[in-house]
Amino acid sequence: MLLMRLQRELENLSKSERRIAEVILADPETAVHATTAEIARRAEVSDPMVSRLCRTMGCKGFPEFKVQLAQSLASDTSFVTQSVSIGDDADTYIHKLIGANQAALDYLRSELDTATIEKAVDMLNAAKRIEIFGMGGCSSIAQDAQHKLFRLGTPTIAYEDNLKQRMAAAAADEDTLILFISFTGRTQAMIDTAHTAQAAGAKVIAICDPTSPLAQACDLVITSGSELEDTTIYVPMQTRIMILTIVDILATGMALKRSPEIDQRLRQMKETLEGTKVPKA
C-alpha cells in the first residue's frame, strides 16, 4: 500500500521529497484531489519535486500516484472495489469513489497516446461498417459505444454473445472495423475471435490492457488503464469510467472529422425526438 511505503521510506527520502511526503501523510484524502502545484505549494518545494517523489515511489507520475493513494485509503478492502473499506459510511464511500474516479481520469489523461487516438479515429472514419464486441461487464459499454457511433453515419452494431461475435468476425471483410472492449484482455473467446477477424481481413482495434494477449491479436491498441484495478477480483469501476471516456473521445474525434456535414444529420435526429418528451413545466 502506498501510504505504508511512504511512511516506511520517509527517513530515506531527500529533504524536499520528505516534506512532500509529510504533507501527503498529514492529509491523504485532500492530496487525492490536489494538483501537483497545490502539493508543491504546501510543501514549499518546486513542482518537479512532486513528480520526482512519485517516481521514487515507483509511479510514472502524479496521476498514477494519486490512483494508488486513493486505493491506499482503504484498509479493509471490500470485494466490491479496492477504493472503499468494509464499514465505510455513505459520506466516506461517496468521497472515496469520486476521488478514485478523478484520479483514474487524471491517470488516463497522462497515459493516452495522442497519435494512437488519431489513428483509431482515422480507422473508424474510413470503415464502411463498425462492429463492437464486448462480453460480461463490457457488453453495456459496447452498447454505449454503438449508441454514440451509429449516429455518425456508418452502420454500427454491438454484439455481446460470443457465438454471434465469432460469426460476424468470420463474415467480416476489409471494409469492416471491429472494436474489441475488454477489461482484462485475457478472455480466450475474445482472443480467438480477434484472430478470426484478422484472418477475414477486417481492421481490429482493442481497448484493453496493452500487455494482454488480446492486444497482441489486434492492429491497434488503446490502453484501458486496467492496470490500476484488478478486475479479476473487484467489480470494475475506475476501469469502466476510463473506457467510457475513451469511447466518448473516439466518437467526438470521428464527429469532428465529419463536420460540418454530420451536424445537419445530428440536428435532424434530435428534432425527431422532440415530440417524444413531456414539455418542461
Helices and strands as residue ranges (DSSP letters): H 2-9, G 10-12, H 15-26, H 28-33, H 36-43, H 47-56, H 62-72, H 90-111, H 114-126, E 129-134, G 136-138, H 139-149, G 150-152, E 156-159, H 162-171, E 176-181, H 188-199, E 203-208, H 213-216, E 220-223, G 226-228, H 238-258, H 261-273, G 274-276
